Amino acid sequence: MPGDYDGDGDFDVAIYRPSNGRWYVLGQGYVAYGISGDIPVPGDYDGDGSWDQTIYRPSNGRWYMYGIGYEAYGIAGDYPLPARDTNIDGDPHE
């Protein structure tokens, strides 16, 4: 789950461990956020320049953003397809 979790402009090495719902970011420790069955979908959802540890819970169709709250968008069984910056230019739509 690499992403810019500290807002310095560089991607950080990170993993999400579904067995314990923890996000591990190299050099930053871990955040316990998620449960079994959740799907990690990190990104900068609040526009502050740092990526947010975010999960989508298919059992209830909710997106949970660490430190932000949750958004009900979807129904049980949906699968998230987050935007990706495929050419690494900072624009997730290209």
TIFIBA-522526 format. One line per field, with one value per residue (C-alpha): residue number from 1; x, y, z. Coordinates in Angstrom, 2 decimals, decimal comma, padded with zeros to 5 digits. Layout:
<sites>
k: NUM/... .
u: X/... .
v: Y/... .
w: Z/... .
</sites>
This chain:
<sites>
k: 1/2/3/4/5/6/7/8/9/10/11/12/13/14/15/16/17/18/19/20/21/22/23/24/25/26/27/28/29/30/31/32/33/34/35/36/37/38/39/40/41/42/43/44/45/46/47/48/49/50/51/52/53/54/55/56/57/58/59/60/61/62/63/64/65/66/67/68/69/70/71/72/73/74/75/76/77/78/79/80/81/82/83/84/85/86/87/88/89/90/91/92/93/94 .
u: 000,00/002,68/001,60/002,66/001,45/003,55/002,92/006,58/005,98/007,63/005,91/006,40/006,77/003,59/001,54/-001,95/-002,21/-005,81/-005,29/-005,04/-006,33/-003,05/-001,36/002,45/004,34/008,13/009,63/006,21/005,02/001,52/-002,13/-004,77/-007,65/-009,74/-011,21/-011,12/-012,77/-012,00/-010,32/-007,56/-008,08/-005,61/-005,50/-005,61/-009,35/-009,26/-006,89/-004,21/-001,33/-000,96/-002,54/-005,18/-005,42/-008,78/-010,68/-013,81/-016,05/-017,97/-020,28/-021,98/-020,87/-019,01/-015,67/-013,80/-011,10/-008,78/-009,19/-011,90/-014,91/-016,90/-018,90/-021,75/-021,33/-022,15/-024,10/-023,11/-020,99/-019,68/-015,95/-014,03/-011,99/-009,93/-008,39/-004,72/-001,97/-000,78/001,93/003,02/002,48/000,22/-003,00/-005,02/-007,17/-004,39 .
v: 000,00/002,53/006,16/009,54/009,09/011,92/014,56/015,05/014,40/010,98/007,62/005,67/001,90/000,63/-002,52/-003,32/-006,56/-007,84/-010,44/-007,74/-004,61/-002,75/-000,35/-000,41/002,54/002,21/004,58/005,64/002,65/001,34/002,33/-000,22/000,52/-002,17/-005,60/-008,93/-008,62/-004,92/-003,75/-001,11/001,91/004,60/008,04/011,74/011,93/015,21/017,10/017,85/016,37/013,22/009,90/008,64/005,07/004,16/000,91/-000,12/-002,55/-004,61/-006,06/-002,69/-000,54/002,03/003,76/004,35/007,05/007,11/010,35/011,59/009,33/007,25/007,70/005,42/004,98/001,59/-001,44/-004,75/-006,74/-003,78/-003,65/-000,35/000,68/003,65/006,10/005,43/007,75/005,36/007,65/009,07/012,71/013,55/013,36/010,27/010,61/009,85 .
w: 000,00/-000,91/-000,71/000,67/004,25/005,71/003,04/002,07/-001,63/-001,65/-001,51/001,72/001,95/003,61/004,02/005,25/007,21/006,98/009,71/012,39/010,60/010,96/008,57/008,80/007,33/007,28/009,85/011,18/013,19/012,66/012,85/013,85/011,48/009,85/010,42/008,61/005,20/004,74/001,53/001,81/-000,48/000,69/-000,86/-000,01/000,69/002,64/000,31/002,92/000,89/003,01/002,19/004,57/005,82/004,36/004,08/002,24/004,09/001,50/004,15/004,64/001,69/003,79/003,35/006,64/006,65/009,65/011,59/009,21/009,69/007,28/004,13/003,10/-000,63/-002,02/-001,00/000,54/-001,91/-003,95/-004,68/-004,69/-007,71/-006,48/-008,93/-009,52/-010,71/-013,44/-014,82/-011,43/-012,34/-009,40/-011,44/-010,48/-013,60/-016,11 .
</sites>
